[in-house]
Amino acid sequence: MRKLGVLCAFIILLLVAGCSGSGTREELDQVLNDTFDAEEEYRDVQDDLEKREKKEQQLFEEIMALTQEQQEDVEKQAQSAIDSADERLDFLQTEKESMQAAKENFTEIDGVIEDAEEAAVKTDLEALKAKMHERFAAHNEFTQAYEGLIGLQKELYEMLKDEENNLQMLQEKAGEVNKQNEQVQNAVTAFNELTQQVNELKDATMEKLNENEE
């Protein structure tokens, strides 16, 4: 049986601390800070998700160590795993809402682009906007994959509660879980890479704006 995979830590959007100034630089800094703040709940639930995953992993291992004569204990542990999976769904919903709020806040970058006077600056801001939208899309793909993973895990936990299900049936379902988990991990990797690219574009753009004001 597989172990429940703990999601790797997401790379947060790194901002220039205490950036001050006027014009485009100040406007961009405000938009990025508002976007970052809107993602606070998303960041906050990462530890909770990881704790639930570890808890379910432990429960699953304990269940597989039990015998048929301990079916009552199996059912109890499996139900605990199901409850934990439901909690993860709740945390994931909080994460989705936080990212949606961030996406809405980030639309303010359109005003920054419009106000920018230099064509080169507009081009840089457009590139940053496009990359951030890719990042939001990647997070959406992750949440869809992760919801699918939780659904399959819950099906596996339910099967464990039914002593009529044999080992082969459980192995087949575990195989589905493993396959879905690969999609989740790929989605996490894509999101992290795009977040890093956003950070790099943001830093480069801020540096150019600082040089222009010197």
C-alpha positions as YAML, in Angstrom:
chain: A
units: angstrom
residues:
- id: 1
  name: MET
  ca: [0.00, 0.00, 0.00]
- id: 2
  name: ARG
  ca: [1.11, 3.52, -0.68]
- id: 3
  name: LYS
  ca: [1.90, 6.08, 1.92]
- id: 4
  name: LEU
  ca: [-0.12, 9.28, 1.71]
- id: 5
  name: GLY
  ca: [2.14, 11.80, 0.06]
- id: 6
  name: VAL
  ca: [2.76, 15.03, 1.95]
- id: 7
  name: LEU
  ca: [2.59, 18.03, -0.36]
- id: 8
  name: CYS
  ca: [5.85, 19.86, -0.74]
- id: 9
  name: ALA
  ca: [5.92, 23.36, 0.67]
- id: 10
  name: PHE
  ca: [4.70, 26.01, -1.69]
- id: 11
  name: ILE
  ca: [7.03, 28.88, -2.47]
- id: 12
  name: ILE
  ca: [5.32, 32.05, -1.36]
- id: 13
  name: LEU
  ca: [5.30, 35.28, -3.33]
- id: 14
  name: LEU
  ca: [8.33, 37.19, -2.09]
- id: 15
  name: LEU
  ca: [7.94, 40.95, -2.01]
- id: 16
  name: VAL
  ca: [10.37, 43.81, -1.63]
- id: 17
  name: ALA
  ca: [10.16, 44.75, 2.03]
- id: 18
  name: GLY
  ca: [9.63, 48.41, 2.78]
- id: 19
  name: CYS
  ca: [9.71, 49.46, -0.85]
- id: 20
  name: SER
  ca: [8.87, 53.13, -1.14]
- id: 21
  name: GLY
  ca: [8.72, 55.61, -3.93]
- id: 22
  name: SER
  ca: [6.29, 57.14, -6.34]
- id: 23
  name: GLY
  ca: [4.63, 56.47, -9.65]
- id: 24
  name: THR
  ca: [4.70, 53.04, -11.25]
- id: 25
  name: ARG
  ca: [6.98, 51.49, -8.65]
- id: 26
  name: GLU
  ca: [4.74, 52.50, -5.77]
- id: 27
  name: GLU
  ca: [1.58, 51.38, -7.58]
- id: 28
  name: LEU
  ca: [3.10, 47.99, -8.43]
- id: 29
  name: ASP
  ca: [4.33, 47.52, -4.89]
- id: 30
  name: GLN
  ca: [0.80, 48.17, -3.58]
- id: 31
  name: VAL
  ca: [-0.78, 45.67, -5.98]
- id: 32
  name: LEU
  ca: [1.75, 42.98, -5.10]
- id: 33
  name: ASN
  ca: [1.38, 43.56, -1.37]
- id: 34
  name: ASP
  ca: [-2.42, 43.39, -1.61]
- id: 35
  name: THR
  ca: [-2.13, 40.16, -3.59]
- id: 36
  name: PHE
  ca: [0.31, 38.72, -1.07]
- id: 37
  name: ASP
  ca: [-1.96, 39.64, 1.84]
- id: 38
  name: ALA
  ca: [-4.94, 38.00, 0.14]
- id: 39
  name: GLU
  ca: [-2.98, 34.74, 0.00]
- id: 40
  name: GLU
  ca: [-2.47, 34.68, 3.78]
- id: 41
  name: GLU
  ca: [-5.16, 32.07, 4.46]
- id: 42
  name: TYR
  ca: [-3.77, 29.93, 1.64]
- id: 43
  name: ARG
  ca: [-0.38, 29.94, 3.37]
- id: 44
  name: ASP
  ca: [-1.91, 29.36, 6.79]
- id: 45
  name: VAL
  ca: [-3.65, 26.09, 5.86]
- id: 46
  name: GLN
  ca: [-0.55, 24.40, 4.45]
- id: 47
  name: ASP
  ca: [0.55, 23.14, 7.88]
- id: 48
  name: ASP
  ca: [-2.96, 21.90, 8.62]
- id: 49
  name: LEU
  ca: [-3.08, 19.96, 5.35]
- id: 50
  name: GLU
  ca: [0.30, 18.40, 6.03]
- id: 51
  name: LYS
  ca: [-0.70, 17.37, 9.55]
- id: 52
  name: ARG
  ca: [-3.87, 15.68, 8.26]
- id: 53
  name: GLU
  ca: [-1.89, 13.85, 5.59]
- id: 54
  name: LYS
  ca: [0.57, 12.54, 8.15]
- id: 55
  name: LYS
  ca: [-2.31, 11.55, 10.43]
- id: 56
  name: GLU
  ca: [-3.99, 9.59, 7.66]
- id: 57
  name: GLN
  ca: [-0.73, 7.92, 6.74]
- id: 58
  name: GLN
  ca: [-0.34, 6.73, 10.31]
- id: 59
  name: LEU
  ca: [-3.96, 5.55, 10.47]
- id: 60
  name: PHE
  ca: [-3.59, 3.66, 7.20]
- id: 61
  name: GLU
  ca: [-0.48, 1.87, 8.42]
- id: 62
  name: GLU
  ca: [-2.21, 0.97, 11.68]
- id: 63
  name: ILE
  ca: [-5.22, -0.37, 9.81]
- id: 64
  name: MET
  ca: [-3.10, -2.61, 7.60]
- id: 65
  name: ALA
  ca: [-1.44, -4.04, 10.71]
- id: 66
  name: LEU
  ca: [-4.78, -5.17, 12.14]
- id: 67
  name: THR
  ca: [-6.23, -8.64, 11.57]
- id: 68
  name: GLN
  ca: [-9.71, -9.72, 10.45]
- id: 69
  name: GLU
  ca: [-10.53, -10.44, 14.08]
- id: 70
  name: GLN
  ca: [-10.08, -6.73, 14.79]
- id: 71
  name: GLN
  ca: [-12.61, -5.51, 12.22]
- id: 72
  name: GLU
  ca: [-14.25, -3.20, 14.72]
- id: 73
  name: ASP
  ca: [-10.94, -1.42, 15.22]
- id: 74
  name: VAL
  ca: [-10.43, -1.31, 11.46]
- id: 75
  name: GLU
  ca: [-13.78, 0.41, 10.95]
- id: 76
  name: LYS
  ca: [-13.02, 2.93, 13.69]
- id: 77
  name: GLN
  ca: [-9.62, 3.82, 12.29]
- id: 78
  name: ALA
  ca: [-10.93, 4.00, 8.73]
- id: 79
  name: GLN
  ca: [-13.70, 6.39, 9.82]
- id: 80
  name: SER
  ca: [-11.09, 8.58, 11.50]
- id: 81
  name: ALA
  ca: [-9.20, 8.67, 8.21]
- id: 82
  name: ILE
  ca: [-12.37, 9.64, 6.36]
- id: 83
  name: ASP
  ca: [-13.03, 12.44, 8.86]
- id: 84
  name: SER
  ca: [-9.47, 13.68, 8.38]
- id: 85
  name: ALA
  ca: [-9.91, 13.65, 4.59]
- id: 86
  name: ASP
  ca: [-13.08, 15.72, 4.97]
- id: 87
  name: GLU
  ca: [-11.13, 18.22, 7.05]
- id: 88
  name: ARG
  ca: [-8.58, 18.47, 4.25]
- id: 89
  name: LEU
  ca: [-11.38, 19.28, 1.83]
- id: 90
  name: ASP
  ca: [-12.44, 22.12, 4.12]
- id: 91
  name: PHE
  ca: [-8.88, 23.46, 4.29]
- id: 92
  name: LEU
  ca: [-8.58, 23.16, 0.53]
- id: 93
  name: GLN
  ca: [-11.74, 25.22, 0.09]
- id: 94
  name: THR
  ca: [-10.24, 27.93, 2.30]
- id: 95
  name: GLU
  ca: [-7.11, 27.82, 0.16]
- id: 96
  name: LYS
  ca: [-9.13, 28.14, -3.05]
- id: 97
  name: GLU
  ca: [-11.06, 31.13, -1.73]
- id: 98
  name: SER
  ca: [-7.84, 32.81, -0.62]
- id: 99
  name: MET
  ca: [-6.24, 32.35, -4.04]
- id: 100
  name: GLN
  ca: [-9.40, 33.63, -5.74]
- id: 101
  name: ALA
  ca: [-9.26, 36.77, -3.61]
- id: 102
  name: ALA
  ca: [-5.61, 37.20, -4.55]
- id: 103
  name: LYS
  ca: [-6.48, 36.81, -8.23]
- id: 104
  name: GLU
  ca: [-9.15, 39.49, -7.93]
- id: 105
  name: ASN
  ca: [-6.75, 41.85, -6.16]
- id: 106
  name: PHE
  ca: [-4.14, 41.31, -8.82]
- id: 107
  name: THR
  ca: [-6.47, 42.71, -11.50]
- id: 108
  name: GLU
  ca: [-5.40, 46.11, -10.17]
- id: 109
  name: ILE
  ca: [-2.18, 45.65, -12.15]
- id: 110
  name: ASP
  ca: [-4.17, 46.71, -15.23]
- id: 111
  name: GLY
  ca: [-4.28, 50.23, -13.83]
- id: 112
  name: VAL
  ca: [-0.53, 50.16, -13.21]
- id: 113
  name: ILE
  ca: [0.08, 49.11, -16.81]
- id: 114
  name: GLU
  ca: [-2.23, 51.81, -18.10]
- id: 115
  name: ASP
  ca: [-0.49, 54.50, -16.04]
- id: 116
  name: ALA
  ca: [3.04, 53.45, -17.04]
- id: 117
  name: GLU
  ca: [4.51, 55.94, -19.48]
- id: 118
  name: GLU
  ca: [7.43, 53.99, -20.95]
- id: 119
  name: ALA
  ca: [6.77, 51.22, -23.46]
- id: 120
  name: ALA
  ca: [9.53, 49.05, -21.97]
- id: 121
  name: VAL
  ca: [7.92, 49.27, -18.53]
- id: 122
  name: LYS
  ca: [4.53, 48.36, -19.96]
- id: 123
  name: THR
  ca: [6.10, 45.31, -21.61]
- id: 124
  name: ASP
  ca: [7.67, 44.19, -18.33]
- id: 125
  name: LEU
  ca: [4.40, 44.64, -16.46]
- id: 126
  name: GLU
  ca: [2.47, 42.73, -19.12]
- id: 127
  name: ALA
  ca: [4.95, 39.86, -18.79]
- id: 128
  name: LEU
  ca: [4.54, 39.86, -15.01]
- id: 129
  name: LYS
  ca: [0.75, 39.89, -15.39]
- id: 130
  name: ALA
  ca: [0.80, 36.97, -17.82]
- id: 131
  name: LYS
  ca: [3.09, 34.90, -15.61]
- id: 132
  name: MET
  ca: [0.96, 35.53, -12.54]
- id: 133
  name: HIS
  ca: [-2.13, 34.41, -14.43]
- id: 134
  name: GLU
  ca: [-0.28, 31.23, -15.36]
- id: 135
  name: ARG
  ca: [0.44, 30.76, -11.66]
- id: 136
  name: PHE
  ca: [-3.21, 31.15, -10.71]
- id: 137
  name: ALA
  ca: [-4.20, 28.68, -13.43]
- id: 138
  name: ALA
  ca: [-1.60, 26.21, -12.16]
- id: 139
  name: HIS
  ca: [-3.03, 26.45, -8.65]
- id: 140
  name: ASN
  ca: [-6.49, 25.73, -10.02]
- id: 141
  name: GLU
  ca: [-5.14, 22.61, -11.72]
- id: 142
  name: PHE
  ca: [-3.57, 21.57, -8.43]
- id: 143
  name: THR
  ca: [-6.81, 21.95, -6.47]
- id: 144
  name: GLN
  ca: [-8.72, 19.90, -9.02]
- id: 145
  name: ALA
  ca: [-6.11, 17.14, -8.89]
- id: 146
  name: TYR
  ca: [-5.98, 17.23, -5.09]
- id: 147
  name: GLU
  ca: [-9.76, 17.06, -4.75]
- id: 148
  name: GLY
  ca: [-9.67, 14.01, -7.00]
- id: 149
  name: LEU
  ca: [-6.97, 12.48, -4.82]
- id: 150
  name: ILE
  ca: [-8.95, 13.01, -1.63]
- id: 151
  name: GLY
  ca: [-12.01, 11.46, -3.28]
- id: 152
  name: LEU
  ca: [-10.07, 8.31, -4.18]
- id: 153
  name: GLN
  ca: [-8.51, 8.13, -0.73]
- id: 154
  name: LYS
  ca: [-11.94, 8.30, 0.87]
- id: 155
  name: GLU
  ca: [-13.11, 5.48, -1.39]
- id: 156
  name: LEU
  ca: [-10.15, 3.41, -0.22]
- id: 157
  name: TYR
  ca: [-10.93, 4.15, 3.43]
- id: 158
  name: GLU
  ca: [-14.55, 3.15, 2.89]
- id: 159
  name: MET
  ca: [-13.41, -0.12, 1.32]
- id: 160
  name: LEU
  ca: [-11.29, -0.85, 4.37]
- id: 161
  name: LYS
  ca: [-14.43, -0.65, 6.52]
- id: 162
  name: ASP
  ca: [-16.05, -3.46, 4.51]
- id: 163
  name: GLU
  ca: [-14.49, -6.82, 5.35]
- id: 164
  name: GLU
  ca: [-15.96, -8.25, 2.14]
- id: 165
  name: ASN
  ca: [-13.34, -6.37, 0.12]
- id: 166
  name: ASN
  ca: [-10.33, -8.57, -0.52]
- id: 167
  name: LEU
  ca: [-6.69, -7.57, -0.79]
- id: 168
  name: GLN
  ca: [-6.74, -7.46, -4.58]
- id: 169
  name: MET
  ca: [-9.61, -4.97, -4.59]
- id: 170
  name: LEU
  ca: [-7.80, -2.81, -2.08]
- id: 171
  name: GLN
  ca: [-4.59, -2.95, -4.13]
- id: 172
  name: GLU
  ca: [-6.44, -1.89, -7.28]
- id: 173
  name: LYS
  ca: [-7.93, 1.11, -5.50]
- id: 174
  name: ALA
  ca: [-4.55, 1.95, -3.99]
- id: 175
  name: GLY
  ca: [-3.14, 1.91, -7.50]
- id: 176
  name: GLU
  ca: [-5.71, 4.53, -8.53]
- id: 177
  name: VAL
  ca: [-4.70, 6.62, -5.54]
- id: 178
  name: ASN
  ca: [-1.04, 6.37, -6.49]
- id: 179
  name: LYS
  ca: [-1.73, 7.41, -10.06]
- id: 180
  name: GLN
  ca: [-3.76, 10.43, -8.95]
- id: 181
  name: ASN
  ca: [-1.07, 11.38, -6.46]
- id: 182
  name: GLU
  ca: [1.42, 11.61, -9.32]
- id: 183
  name: GLN
  ca: [-0.83, 14.18, -10.97]
- id: 184
  name: VAL
  ca: [-0.97, 16.14, -7.71]
- id: 185
  name: GLN
  ca: [2.79, 16.15, -7.33]
- id: 186
  name: ASN
  ca: [3.23, 17.28, -10.95]
- id: 187
  name: ALA
  ca: [0.75, 20.09, -10.32]
- id: 188
  name: VAL
  ca: [2.61, 21.14, -7.17]
- id: 189
  name: THR
  ca: [5.89, 21.23, -9.08]
- id: 190
  name: ALA
  ca: [4.37, 23.33, -11.86]
- id: 191
  name: PHE
  ca: [2.89, 25.79, -9.37]
- id: 192
  name: ASN
  ca: [6.15, 26.16, -7.46]
- id: 193
  name: GLU
  ca: [8.12, 26.73, -10.66]
- id: 194
  name: LEU
  ca: [5.70, 29.40, -11.82]
- id: 195
  name: THR
  ca: [5.82, 31.10, -8.42]
- id: 196
  name: GLN
  ca: [9.59, 31.25, -8.70]
- id: 197
  name: GLN
  ca: [9.32, 32.72, -12.19]
- id: 198
  name: VAL
  ca: [6.87, 35.34, -10.90]
- id: 199
  name: ASN
  ca: [9.33, 36.26, -8.16]
- id: 200
  name: GLU
  ca: [12.15, 36.63, -10.68]
- id: 201
  name: LEU
  ca: [10.08, 38.82, -12.99]
- id: 202
  name: LYS
  ca: [8.90, 40.92, -10.07]
- id: 203
  name: ASP
  ca: [12.45, 41.44, -8.81]
- id: 204
  name: ALA
  ca: [13.74, 42.34, -12.27]
- id: 205
  name: THR
  ca: [10.89, 44.79, -12.85]
- id: 206
  name: MET
  ca: [11.34, 46.45, -9.46]
- id: 207
  name: GLU
  ca: [15.07, 46.77, -10.09]
- id: 208
  name: LYS
  ca: [14.48, 48.50, -13.42]
- id: 209
  name: LEU
  ca: [11.95, 50.85, -11.87]
- id: 210
  name: ASN
  ca: [14.40, 51.71, -9.09]
- id: 211
  name: GLU
  ca: [17.12, 52.44, -11.65]
- id: 212
  name: ASN
  ca: [14.77, 54.68, -13.61]
- id: 213
  name: GLU
  ca: [14.06, 56.76, -10.51]
- id: 214
  name: GLU
  ca: [17.69, 57.21, -9.53]
...
